[in-house]
Amino acid sequence: MTKSKPSYYTVLNGHTKRIYKTWKECKAQVSKFPNAKYKKFYNINKAQNFIKGKKDIVKNNINGLQVWTDGSAFENGTTNARAGDQTNNRAEIFAIIRAIEICNDKVKPLNIMTNSKYVINAMECWIKNWERNNYISYYNKPIKNSDLFKRLKSLINYRIGTIKFIHIRGHMGNYGNDSDVSW
């Protein structure tokens, strides 16, 4: 007789919020409870993240990996910005850099879901011209955020698998874009 995987039944909204080891225990917590929210997991870490309200930002599917990014900066673009010259655009680029850096699988295609049209246009339309012109614009001015774009481009070149940027509308109920995951 084969041994079944351990199951973890996480009750997020029920009589008592916690992780249970049997369906019978879970059912007692959610049965006849209005708007009960619960989920079965085979991995204790995922069950714990669910009960803490954390969501995975990397999802594995048949088309490769999917990662959601969203960057923001306090006191955006002002002299009060924390930790130097910070803007939402720099935070968006840095979020994508970190996502690629922490992605262990360098072979599978990586779909980056972002609400930043700026980053998508930069990486899909403008970067080749920037590289050709040493990151100097048509108006003979340095390209903003070139330090981060150079790092991002080198990470993309290092990967074996392809990277695709997919635009999503920000804060509109998208799986990863609205999660509270942060570093």
C-alpha positions in Angstrom: 0.0 0.0 0.0 1.4 3.4 -1.0 1.7 6.1 1.6 -0.2 9.3 0.7 1.3 12.8 0.9 0.7 14.7 4.1 -2.1 17.2 3.7 -2.4 20.5 5.4 -5.9 22.2 5.6 -5.5 25.9 6.2 -8.5 27.8 7.6 -8.1 31.5 6.8 -11.7 32.5 7.6 -13.6 30.1 9.9 -14.3 29.4 13.6 -10.5 29.1 14.4 -7.8 30.4 12.0 -5.0 27.8 11.8 -3.6 24.8 9.9 -5.3 21.4 10.4 -4.0 17.9 9.5 -7.3 16.3 8.6 -10.3 17.3 6.5 -12.5 16.4 9.4 -10.9 19.0 11.6 -11.0 21.6 8.9 -14.6 20.9 8.0 -15.6 21.4 11.7 -14.1 24.9 11.4 -15.7 26.0 8.1 -19.0 24.1 8.0 -22.0 26.6 8.3 -19.5 29.5 8.7 -20.5 32.4 6.5 -17.9 33.2 3.9 -15.5 30.5 5.1 -12.1 30.5 3.4 -9.9 27.5 3.4 -7.5 25.6 1.2 -5.7 22.3 1.1 -1.9 22.1 0.7 0.7 19.3 0.4 3.5 21.6 1.5 3.6 23.0 5.1 5.5 26.2 3.9 2.8 27.0 1.4 0.1 26.4 4.0 1.9 28.8 6.4 2.3 31.4 3.8 -1.4 31.2 2.9 -2.5 31.7 6.5 -0.1 34.6 6.8 -1.6 36.1 3.7 1.6 35.8 1.7 1.5 34.9 -2.0 4.2 33.4 -4.2 5.4 36.0 -6.8 6.9 33.2 -8.9 4.4 30.7 -10.4 5.5 27.7 -12.5 3.2 26.8 -15.4 3.5 25.0 -18.8 4.7 28.2 -20.4 7.5 28.7 -18.0 7.8 30.8 -14.9 5.7 33.9 -14.2 6.8 36.7 -11.8 4.9 39.8 -10.9 6.7 43.0 -10.0 5.6 46.4 -8.8 8.0 49.1 -7.6 7.3 52.3 -5.7 9.3 55.0 -4.0 8.5 57.2 -1.0 8.7 60.9 -1.7 9.0 59.9 -5.4 11.6 62.1 -7.2 11.9 64.7 -4.5 14.9 65.7 -2.4 13.1 63.9 0.5 13.4 60.6 -1.3 14.9 58.0 1.0 18.2 56.3 0.2 19.2 58.7 -2.6 17.7 59.5 -6.0 14.7 57.2 -5.9 11.7 57.3 -8.2 8.9 54.9 -9.0 10.6 54.0 -12.3 13.9 53.1 -10.6 11.9 51.0 -8.1 10.1 49.2 -11.0 13.4 48.4 -12.8 15.0 47.3 -9.5 12.0 45.0 -8.7 12.5 43.3 -12.1 16.3 43.0 -11.5 15.7 41.3 -8.1 13.1 39.0 -9.6 15.5 37.8 -12.2 18.3 37.5 -9.7 16.3 35.3 -7.3 14.9 33.1 -10.0 16.9 29.9 -9.7 15.8 28.3 -13.0 17.9 30.0 -15.7 16.6 27.7 -18.5 12.8 28.0 -18.4 11.1 30.9 -20.1 10.4 33.7 -17.6 7.3 35.9 -18.1 7.6 39.2 -16.1 4.2 40.7 -15.4 4.6 44.4 -14.8 2.5 47.5 -14.8 5.4 49.6 -16.0 5.1 50.5 -19.7 8.3 52.5 -19.2 10.3 49.4 -18.5 8.6 47.4 -21.2 9.3 50.1 -23.8 12.8 50.5 -22.6 13.6 46.8 -22.9 11.7 46.1 -26.1 12.0 49.3 -28.1 14.7 51.7 -26.9 17.6 49.7 -25.4 19.3 48.8 -28.7 19.6 52.4 -29.6 20.7 53.3 -26.2 23.5 50.7 -26.3 24.5 51.9 -29.8 24.8 55.5 -28.6 26.5 54.7 -25.2 23.3 55.5 -23.3 23.2 59.1 -24.6 19.9 60.4 -25.9 19.1 62.1 -29.2 19.3 65.4 -27.2 22.9 64.5 -26.1 21.8 63.8 -22.5 22.5 60.7 -20.5 19.7 58.2 -20.4 18.0 58.2 -17.0 18.4 55.0 -15.0 21.0 53.7 -17.4 22.9 52.1 -14.5 19.9 49.9 -13.8 19.1 49.2 -17.4 22.6 48.0 -18.0 22.3 45.6 -15.1 18.9 44.4 -16.3 20.3 43.8 -19.8 23.3 41.9 -18.5 21.0 39.6 -16.4 18.8 39.0 -19.5 21.8 38.1 -21.6 23.1 35.7 -18.9 19.8 33.7 -18.9 19.5 30.7 -21.2 15.7 30.9 -21.2 13.8 33.7 -22.8 12.3 36.7 -20.9 9.0 38.2 -22.0 7.6 41.4 -20.5 3.8 41.4 -20.2 1.9 44.5 -19.3 -0.8 44.3 -16.6 -2.9 47.0 -15.2 -1.7 47.9 -11.8 -3.8 47.2 -8.7 -6.7 45.7 -10.6 -6.9 42.4 -8.9 -4.1 40.6 -10.7 -2.7 37.6 -8.9 0.8 38.8 -8.1 0.5 42.6 -8.6 -1.8 43.1 -5.6 -0.1 40.8 -3.2 1.7 42.1 -0.1 5.0 40.4 -0.9 7.9 42.7 -0.3 11.7 42.5 0.3 
